[in-house]
Amino acid sequence: MTELTERLEKLYSAVVYDTMTSAGLHDRALPPGITSLYPGRKVAGPVWTLSGSPRDGVSIDDTLMSWTGFLSAAPAGQVIVCQPNDSSIAHMGELSAETLQLRGIRGYVVDGGCRDVERVNELGFPVFCRYATPADVGARWMVDSMGEPIEIGGLTVQSGDYVLGDADGVVVIPAAAVAEIVAEAERVANTEDALREAIRQGEDPQEAYKRYRVF
């Protein structure tokens, strides 16, 4: 884990979102339907993108060759962010999650579904998705691109961006701004801690806000 990823992982998505908004980076959260498979699970790190789409006339072997090609190519230390262009089947499962985990992938975020939910959670591998279903990709879906820009909910996500996902959802930080945003979010989080302590000590909340300018 790089120092930047470690620092980002210690933050929380709300403070990072607010920090980006203050810096003029608006609407940097993925759609609220994309949530963690398991309460309390968190993911942070640089993005590597994947996209695919439903296909007619392909065999199970075609699909699994395409899918295992992705598993082979995924670079260690990254968070996979996938746009499957589909809302009917699972785009992650137990064997794939364990494979990615063993290969050093930090987590998987998909604008789609997952299956084998209990087993994925037992692995402790972070997956953020929209739904669960037993339906598989076999003979139904193929990888289209890896490492290329994708769009999720109107937000363009590129390889090299950073994500932070927690109980509130997933935020995406542009690569060019990540160092600045993490540093400022750390400062804001520390200021929030000071404000929280002031309120616990009985300070009026509006007076505390005027002093710290966060809430």
Buried (B, 14 or more C-beta within 10 A) or exposed (E): EEEBBEBBBBBBBBBBBBBBEEBEBEEBBBBEEBBBBBEEBBBBBBBBBBBBEBBEEBEEEBBBEBBBEBBEEBBEBBBBBBBBBBEEBBBBBBEBBBBBBEEEBBBBBBBBBBBBBEBBBEBEBBBBBBBBBEEBBBBBBBBBEBBEEBEBBEBEBBBBBBBBBBEBBBBBBBEEBBEEBBEBBBEBBEBBEEBBEBBEEEBEEEEBBEEBEBE
